[in-house]
């Protein structure tokens, strides 16, 4: 794992929290801003002694870290890519709380984590109450998105959230029958 002609003295990398699965993408950045993504084949197994989500989040203040813990937690309890309704509600509640206590600088720093959470949540079948809550959150994001408009990747991820919500709404409308 020598990424820079001697930058690492061993072939190991240690981290406490990884999502369950068999592939991790490692993004490496240098001090000049250049970066590369390296696929790493690993075998992360389910933690059978997992604490409750509430206890894991209890002492974490940073929004980015909370969203990351939720995402990793989800992989442990639902490896088959089926999210627990409580986790969706927890995610939306956390985002609601975040935007009720809005801080513009924190928003710019946490944007990727917020969108990652929104993409994950909107990839699931969510009810109309949660759709309405997400639309309120997206309205706030749209008010403050201007500084990020020049970064195509950041805007592309926002469109992914809108696309997911559009599919959910379409699926819900297909299940509704209108009688004349």
N, C-alpha and C positions, 0 to 999 in steps of 0.2 A: 504494500500500500504506500509505496514511496511516490508521493505526488509532486515533489519538487526537488529531485536530485539530492536527497538527504534530509528532507524536511521532517520525516518521522523516523524515530530510532527503533520502532518495533512494528510488527504487522497486526497490531490489535488496536481496536477503537472501543472505548467503553462509554455506555450511556445507560441511564436507569430506566428510561421509558421508550419503548418502541412499539409500533402497532403490530398486531399479529399478522403474519403473512410470510411470504418467501422472497420478496423483492423490495429493496429500499433504494431510493435515489439519493445519492450524496451530492450536494451542491457545494463546490469549492470556489471560494472567492479570494482574490489576492488584494493587496493594498492599493492597487491601481484601478480596481473595479472590474477586472477581467474575471470571468467565471466559466466553469464547465460543470456538467452534470455527469456523474459516474454511476452506472447501475451496479448495485451490490447485491449479490445473491446470498441471502441469509435464511435461516429457518427460525422464526420467532414463534414460540409456542404459546398457547393460551395460559394465562396465570390463573391457576385453580384456587389460589388463596387471595383473590382480589378483594380489597377493601371496598366499602360503599363509595359511590361517586361523591356523596356529600362530604365524607371524611377526607377524600382526596383533595377536594376543592376548598375545604374549610380555611386553610391558612394561606391560600394563594390570592394575591391582590391583583396581579397583572392580568388583564383581559386576554392577552395572547397566550399566556401559560394556561389559563383556565380552558380556553378553547382547544388547545393542544391536548390537555389531559382528557377532556371529554372525547375527543376523536380517538385517542389511544384506548380509552375505556370501552368505547363502542366496539372496537375490534376484538376485545377480549370476550365480551358477552354475546356478540352477534357476528361471529366470523363468517357466516353465510351471507353477509351483506343485508341482513334484515334488522333495521333499527328498532329499538324498544321505544314505545310511545313516550315513556317518561324521559328518555334521553332527548327526544325531539323537543318536548315541552321544556326541559331544562335548558337546552340550547336557546330556544326562543325567549325564555324568561331571562336568561343571562344577557342576550342581545337587547331585549326591552330595557332592562336595568341599565345597561351600558349607554344606550341612547337617551335615557331619561337624565343621566348624569354626564352629559356629553362634554367632551374636552376635545377641541379641534386638533391640537398637536398629537394627542393620544390616538385620535381617529386616523390621522395620516400614518402614524407608526404601526397601527394595528390593522390597517386596511386589508392586507392579504389574509390574515387570520380570520377576520370577520367574513370576508367573501368565501373563504374555504368552508367555514361553518355554514354559511347560507347555501352554498352549492350542495353540501352534504345533506342538509335538511330538505332542500327542494328536490333532491333526487328520490325522496321517499313520498309515499302517498299520505299527504297531510290533509286535515279537514279544513273547512272554510273558515273557522275561527282562527286557525293558525295562519291561513293565507292572508286574512285581513291584518293580523299582527305583523306579518312579514312585509306587507305593502306599506304599513306605517313606517317600518324601519327603512325600507327602500326610499321612501319619500325624504327622510332625513339625509340618507346617503346622497341622494341626488342634489340636495341643497348645497352640499359641501364638496362635491366631486371635482369642481373646476381645477384645482391644482394638480389633479391626477390625469387630466384629459390628454396630455401629451404622451402618456405611457400606454401604448396599445394593449399590452398584456393585462394591465389593470382594468381597462375598460372592457376587454374581451371577456374577462371573468365575470364582470357585472352583467354582461349580455347573457352569459350562461345561466345566471340566476333567473333572469327574466324569461329565458327560453324554458327553463325547468318549470317555472310557475305557469307559463302558458300551456305546457303539456298537461300539468295537473288539472288546470281549469278545463281544458278540453276533455280530459278523461272524465271529470265529474259531470260535465254537460252531456256527454254520451250516455251516462247512466241515468239522466233525467228524461222523462217522457212527458211530452206536452200533448194534452188532449184539447181538441177544439170542438 
